[in-house]
Amino acid sequence: MAEHTVITPLPGTFYRKASPESANFVEVGEQVSADTVIGLIEVMKQFSELTAGTAGRLSAFLVEDGDPVEPGQVVAKLDDE
């Protein structure tokens, strides 16, 4: 079983949902495709979608909703299951 990482290309704040009232984009254990949005990165009130980048099962988030992130930081892990 191969493990893949989702890395943010941007600095900013990571959000798992589109708004405080919304459900999370995805939950740990869900199957995702390469273009599935797993979160948003907010930089100066601009929001950029962060996609899984590869198909697989979301096995873990390594940052929490609202955490600051830096370019190159691993945000989540996927496996081939």
N, C-alpha and C positions, 0 to 999 in steps of 0.2 A: 504494500500500500504506500503510495507516494504522498508526501505532504507538500502543499504549496502555501506560499504566504501572500497576503495582500499588503502592499506597501503604499503609503501615501506619497505622492509626488510633491505635495504642497505643505507649507507650514500653516497652522491655524487651529481651529477647534473642531473636534470630531463629534458628529451627532448621528445617532442610530435611527432617528426618525425625522420626518419633514417639519413637524411642529410639536410643541409640548403635548398637545392633545392627540396626536396621531399614534398609531401603532408603529412598532419598530419595522424597518424595511424588511429585515429577515431575523430569524432566531437561530441560535446554535442548534445544530442537528438537521437543519433544512438543506435540501438539495438546491444548488444554484447553478445558473449558466454563466458563461463568461461575461455577459452584459447585464447581469443582475446587479442592481444598485444595493449595496450593503450599508451605505451611510453617506453623509455629506461632510465636506470640509468647508468651514466658514472662515473667510479671510476678509476683514474689513467690510462686513455686511454683504459680501458676495459669497454665494454658495455653489460649490462644485460637487457633482456626483462622484462617488468613489465606487467603482464596480469591482466585482470579484476577479475579473481578469482571466479566469479559467473555470471550467465546469467542475463541480465536485460537491461534497457535503461540508457545510460550515462547521468546523470542529471547535473553534474558540475565537473569542474577541480578546485581544491583548490590551485594549484601552476601553475605558468606560465612556458612556454618553457624557459629553461636555468636557472631556479631557483635552488638553493642548497636545498637538502632535507636531513633529518636525519632518521635513523631507527625508525620505528613506526609512522612516520608522515603520515597523511591522504593526499593522492594525488588527489583522485577523489571520487565522489559519484555516486551510481547506484540506480535506483528504479525498482520495479517489473512491471512497465507499459509495 
